[in-house]
Amino acid sequence: MPFSLSKTALATQCALLCLTLPSYASFAAEQTNASAQSMERMIITGSRSVERIDEVPSSVTLIDNEALKQDMLVSSELQNILAFRVPGMAPSSGTSSNSGQSLRGRQALIMIDGVPQSTPLRNGQLGIRSIDAGAIERIEVIKGATSIYGNGASGGIINYITKKATSDDKARVQLGASTKFSAVKFEDTPGYRFDASIDGTNENFSYVLSGAIEETGLQRDAEGDVIGLKYGLSEAKSKNLFTKLGYAFDEEKYLQLTYNYFEAQQEADYVDVVGSVNSGVKTYAVKDTSGDPKLGAPQGPRGNHNLMLKYVDDELFSNTQLTVDGYAQVIENMFFYSTSLSNPSEGYAGGQSLIKSDKKGLRVNLNTQIDWDNVEVSFIYGLDALNDVSSQPLDDGRIWVPEIDMTNLAAYLQTKIIIDGDWIVKAGVRQDRVDLTVDDYETLKVCRDANTCSVPMDVKGGDIDYDTTTFNLGIRYNMNEHFSPFVSFSQGADISDLGRLLRTATVDDISLIRTEASVVDNYEAGFSGQFEDLTFELAAYRSNSDLGTGNKYDEATGVYMPVRAPQKIWGYEAQLGYQIQDNLRSNITYSWIEGKDTENDVYLDGKAISAPKFTASIDWQPIDAANIGINYLYVGDRSRFEPTNGNYVGAQGPVSSYNLVNLSSSYTIDNWQLSLGVENLLNEDYYSARSQAFTYKGYNTKGLGTTVNLGVKASF
């Protein structure tokens, strides 16, 4: 049955509820007691050491466990959660891909407990979805270019901090089950999710074991049609296995072993009916009745393996902590089958690529604390070593991006000075040595049709070396609880998707390709404060890079060629929260961003720059056992480009505004929690910002229509 509730009536009820019940979705973790708040709001990733947010002279977003669990009542998709919770993060595409979902107009480095998940040497834009949300304790987002963890963080860092064991001797067991289905058209949409975890501490030994399996049914838009399959989530199955084992030798020395496995693949018995941004016809999927064998393998991560061994000595010597961790990550991300990878003369009607990445790293980090009267000083220093081997072959054996073997050695020093408990001064430097090796290769011949093909090029490989030194400096003044201003400057060194440059080479020697690293300069100023139950934060920023990477459409071959040119990106973010009553809290955010290729004085396209974004959330806890939350997302307009020969090209399509409302609710009975979540409560008929901006074939899919998520959890 089509969705039949009156959207006008629902909108009216929602507006009245928003006006009368201002709240915020993380009420349980955001108590008004200032000291409790400062203890809870802690980060690790910004300086590789535990510190309070009010000691960081830059913008930080922390998604705590309560907010994460609340959002998961609606959807377990991390790209959706981040899009709503993080000011400066572009709207979600509603797919498995985070292409176009930039952080302040640039790419973020995705990490799990500090282990990089992104593949910056050949960035396939799939890193956000690299772990199940149920295995995460909290998410820390450091915004603005930073080199503290090396290559790939030109827009900032998104670090998934995994669950930790309870300190109780008694084991804690949690079981969950849920089902999702479309309220627009129920047919073939029900899916399921099961998750389980156990954790605890037995004398000196601690453990966390968890697993989750989720399978979706068909994903339908507001009109009841099946959403297109390119990076789609219809009939997709994901698995996550997570374990963390720890042993405390004494009160100061600790050893921890962590392993995480994640896979998520789509294998739907459907085919796309391809539309176009320029024609205004959406792309949607229909049942495959051809009887022909399905082309290609299931798309998505075949298996993301992460292993980390960490040793901590809190008192290596006087006032100095040592942390040593070694890690390994192996991943294969399979992309969709594409006729754009055809080569009729060689018998290929299309192709399917995969990004393979194998990382191994070792980090030695020391933290020395010194106190002089009213001055506290910390020195954070150490060494990083990383080997990253990445490539992008085709599943049929052809090579698109040759194997890139990178070795990165780095030394760093970060200092923090706290004067009289009010002034915080941070300064740091990092020196990176990067060595890359690429063997001789031939660029791939790809054909738009039988008569229009790119020209393959024999390219001589070789070694590429980079030496970069990056700096950061920031000051925050905690004048009082009402006003705390900050200013900061930070740099990030970025080897901007080297694989993409190699696969489109038009010269015969790798040394002639513009593979230079890009240093991004990030400037930020802002302030935060609190007046009784009102909290606020405002930040403005600008980032410059002398050698950013953009796209230019080649009409002769139909291929989008990378262009290296200087870029400037600027914007601002605002956040306001208000606690009306003990059980009522509200929060609103606004983000605006813009960017230009300064060499050609043209705006950056939708791959980098997102439309303005406004969010509002309320949370009401009418009784101790019940919670109701409403999240609202508004994406504004952005139209910066004119058509080329009557059609928009690349990621230059105009973005029109849309509104989304999600509902989450739960009720607890003893050890049981019953939950109801509704995504797109008002059944908004819309294209995501990316679907509107991206003119590439098959990307213009509509967003998810009203979808219900019913769940039950038990804790013992």
MARRONU-696571 format. One record per residue (C-alpha): residue in one letter; x, y, z. Coordinates in steps of 0.05 Angstrom, whole numbers, plus 5000, padded with zeros to 4 digits. Example, Ala and Ser with C-alpha at 12.3 -4.5 7.8 and 13.67 -1.06 7.14 Angstrom:
A524649105156/S527349795143/
! end
This chain:
M500050005000/P502650704984/F504251165042/S497451465059/L498451895121/S497452635109/K504252965104/T501153635122/A498153355186/L504653015204/A508553645190/T503854045234/Q504453545292/C511953525285/A512454285286/L508154335348/L512353795382/C518754145364/L516154805393/T513554505457/L518753975472/P525754255457/S530953725472/Y537153385446/A538552665426/S544352585473/F540952835537/A543152235577/A550452405566/E549953165567/Q548253325639/T548054045661/N553153935716/A559354265687/S564453835721/A561053185700/Q560653455630/S568053625627/M569852935651/E565552605598/R567553045539/M574452775526/I578252635462/I584452245442/T585752345368/G587353085366/S594053045401/R594852285410/S593652375484/V587452425529/E585153135539/R578853535552/I575353875494/D575954555530/E583554475524/V583354415448/P584055055406/S580054795347/S573254505330/V571753805355/T565453395351/L564452815399/I558752315386/D558151965452/N555351265465/E548351505485/A547551915421/L550251345379/K545350845409/Q539651335400/D541251425326/M541950685315/L534550595334/V533250925266/S539150685223/S545850335234/E548950695174/L554851095199/Q554751565139/N547751785160/I549551865233/L555752285217/A551952725167/F547052935221/R551552975281/V557753325252/P557354055231/G561654145169/M560253435145/A556753395078/P549853065075/S549552305066/S548552024997/G544051475025/T548650954994/S554750555016/S559451064986/N561951705020/S563952024954/G561752744958/Q561052695034/S566953145049/L568953445116/R569754195107/G570554095033/R576353605038/Q577452865052/A577552595123/L582052045147/I577651485174/M580751085231/I578750525279/D582450625345/G587651015306/V588550495251/P587350825183/Q581450535143/S581651035085/T585850845024/P588751535006/L593551254953/R587251054913/N581451354950/G575150964933/Q570951364983/L568550755022/G572250855088/I566551125130/R562950455126/S568550015152/I565849765219/D559049625248/A556350205291/G554749705346/A562149585359/I563550315371/E563850655439/R564251365412/I566451755351/E571452325354/V571752815296/I577553315291/K575953825237/G581054185194/A587453955161/T592153575207/S598353145197/I598352845266/Y596852145237/G600152255169/N597352235098/G590052305081/A587252795133/S586653425091/G579653545119/G580553245188/I580152585226/I574252135241/N576351625293/Y571851055314/I573550885386/T571350165398/K567849885459/K571549765523/A570349245577/T566349405640/S570549405703/D565548955739/D567748245755/K560947995730/A560447915654/R555648385618/V551648065562/Q547548445511/L543048155457/G539248525403/A534548385345/S530948855298/T527448885231/K526849455181/F521549525127/S518550055081/A512150385103/V511150625031/K510849944999/F512049345044/E513348824990/D520248494994/T522949045040/P523448705109/G530548595132/Y533648365198/R539348525245/F542048095302/D547648305348/A550748025412/S556348225458/I559648005523/D564848385562/G567748405632/T573948385675/N576747795712/E582348025759/N587648295711/F584448045647/S579148435608/Y575248225547/V570148475496/L567048005445/S561648235398/G558448045332/A553148325286/I549748095223/E544948525183/E541248395118/T536848915084/G530948805040/L529349234981/Q530349974994/R524450384966/D523951124954/A517951574971/E514251334909/G515250604926/D520350454872/V526650064887/I532650534894/G538150454841/L543649944855/K549950354844/Y553150334914/G546150124935/L543849815001/S538149374974/E538948634991/A545748775022/K548748345077/S553948575127/K557848205181/N562148475237/L566348075287/F570148455341/T574448255399/K578748645448/L583048285500/G587048645553/Y591748455609/A594148925664/F600948725690/D600149235746/E596949915756/E601650235705/K602949715650/Y597649455603/L597449025540/Q591649005492/L590048595430/T584448825383/Y581648485321/N575948725278/Y572948405215/F567748745172/E564648565106/A558548865070/Q556448635001/Q550448744957/E547748194912/A540848404887/D536948044833/Y535148714802/V537749164746/D537849924740/V533350324694/V538250904685/G535751614685/S539552274683/V540252914723/N539653294657/S533252944635/G530152984704/V528652234703/K530851844764/T534851204764/Y531150624796/A531649864796/V526949324770/K526848574776/D531648234728/T527247794684/S532247704627/G534647024649/D541747224632/P547447094682/K548647704726/L554848084706/G560148194759/A561247984831/P557548274892/Q559748994906/G562349234973/P568049055022/R569748325014/G573148335081/N576348875123/H581348585172/N584349015227/L589248755279/M592549195332/L597149035390/K598149605440/Y602649655501/V601950225551/D606550405609/D603750995648/E610251105684/L615950915639/F620051405679/S618152015720/N611852345693/T612552005625/Q607651525592/L609651055536/T604850775484/V607150285431/D602449995381/G603349575319/Y597749465270/A595849135205/Q589949245159/V587948865096/I581949055054/E578848914986/N573349394964/M569549134903/F566049654860/F560049584814/Y560349284744/S560949844693/T560449864617/S565050474621/L570749974630/S569149634563/N574249474509/P570549154450/S576949014411/E579448584468/G572748254481/Y570848644544/A563748904547/G565149234614/G569049114677/Q569049134753/S574749424793/L576949324865/I581549714910/K586549274948/S590249575007/D595149255054/K597749685111/K602749535167/G604850035218/L608650155283/R607850765328/V611850965389/N608751535428/L611251865493/N607752375536/T611752755588/Q608153205639/I611753775676/D608654255727/W611654925746/D607555325796/N601655565755/V604155265689/E602754565664/V606854325605/S606153685566/F610753425511/I607952905463/Y613152615417/G614651985379/L615851605315/D611151325262/A612650785210/L607650565157/N607950125096/D601850185050/V601249764987/S595149964946/S592649814876/Q586249794834/P586049204787/L579848964749/D576648314769/D578048034699/G585648114708/R586748794673/I590549314712/W587450004721/V591850284777/P598549934785/E601149724853/I603650314893/D608550134949/M609150695000/T613750735061/N612551315109/L617351475166/A615652065210/A617752415274/Y613452905312/L613253355373/Q606953665402/T607054135462/K601354395505/I602154945557/I596655105607/I597755765643/D593655915706/G588655395682/D585755895632/W590655995575/I592055385531/V597655435480/K598954855433/A604554805381/G607254225342/V611553995284/R611753355243/Q617153135193/D615052615142/R619352215095/V615251855042/D618151374991/L613751094935/T615350564884/V611250424821/D613249904769/D612650024694/Y605349974671/E600550114614/T594350544625/L587850194614/K584250284547/V576950444563/C571450574512/R565251004514/D562950614452/A566250194397/N568950814363/T570851264422/C576451004467/S582051284508/V589051174482/P593250704526/M599950964547/D606250574566/V608750914629/K615650824658/G615250714732/G620250904785/D621051204854/I617851834881/D620352154945/Y617052674989/D619853065048/T614753495083/T614853885147/T608154115176/F606654565235/N600854735280/L599655295330/G593455445371/I591155865430/R584855805472/Y582956275529/N577955995578/M576056675603/N570056415641/E564355925630/H560856445587/F566256575536/S572156165511/P575256405446/F580556035405/V584856125343/S588955605307/F593355455248/S594754745225/Q597654405164/G596453735132/A600653395078/D596553005028/I598552544971/S592152704935/D589452044907/L595751864870/G592551254839/R587451684803/L593152094772/L596851464750/R590951124717/T589551734672/A596851874655/T597952214587/V605552194590/D610451624584/D614351714650/I611651734721/S616552304736/L612652744687/I605952644723/R604153204772/T604452744833/E607053274882/A604253244952/S599453794971/V600454175036/V593854445063/D594055065108/N588055105154/Y586155735193/E580555735245/A577656215296/G571756125341/F568856135411/S564455725456/G560855845522/Q555155705568/F549856125604/E546455675654/D542555185610/L544555495544/T550955255507/F553655535442/E559455485394/L561455865331/A567455745286/A569756035220/Y575355725178/R579255765114/S583755245082/N588655365025/S592454864982/D597255044926/L595954384890/G588854114900/T585753594855/G579453714814/N576153434751/K575553644678/Y570953294629/D574353064564/E568853084511/A572952674461/T573552064505/G568052174557/V573352104612/Y573952574672/M581152784677/P584253014743/V586753734746/R591853984796/A590654714814/P590755164876/Q584455144918/K581355584972/I575655345017/W572155755070/G566055695114/Y563055735183/E559255295233/A554655455291/Q551655035345/L546655205400/G543854765455/Y538654905508/Q536454485567/I529254695581/Q527954205638/D531553615668/N528453155617/L528153635557/R533953875514/S534454185445/N540154295396/I540954635329/T546854695282/Y548355065217/S553954955168/W555755375106/I561755245061/E564455494994/G570755384953/K574355594890/D579755394842/T583656044851/E587955954789/N581855954743/D577156334790/V571755794786/Y567655474841/L569254774865/D564154244847/G559553794888/K565053284901/A568253774948/I563154304967/S556554134999/A550154545002/P548554915067/K546054455123/F541554585183/T539854075236/A535254095297/S534053545348/I529653455408/D529552925462/W524152815513/Q524552325571/P517452345598/I518951795649/D525351445668/A523650835625/A521751205561/N525251655511/I522852005448/G527352385400/I526252755335/N531852955287/Y530853455231/L535553575173/Y534954135122/V539554155061/G539554825024/D540655034952/R547155084915/S547455264841/R554255524818/F554955244747/E552155334678/P550654754630/T555754554578/N552354484510/G545654454545/N547653934597/Y550853964666/V557253554670/G561453234724/A559153414794/Q556454094773/G548953954777/P544754454816/V542454244886/S535454414909/S533354404982/Y530053835018/N527753665089/L528253015129/V525252835196/N527152205235/L523751925298/S526951495351/S523451215413/S524750685465/Y521650385527/T525349985580/I522249425621/D527149125671/N532848875628/W529048945563/Q528649535515/L523349595461/S524650095406/L521350425346/G525150845296/V522451175233/E527051445179/N524151995135/L517952045178/L514352515130/N516052105068/E519752685035/D520452544960/Y527552784946/Y534252684913/S540352724960/A545153294949/R550052824916/S544652524870/Q543153224846/A550353464837/F553252824806/T551352774732/Y555052104725/K551051534697/G546451204748/Y547951654807/N541352044806/T537451594853/K532151844900/G532751804976/L529751285021/G522251355034/T519051255102/T522350645134/V520550335201/N525650005247/L522849565303/G527649285354/V528648935421/K534748895465/A536348505528/S541848635578/F544148155632/
! end
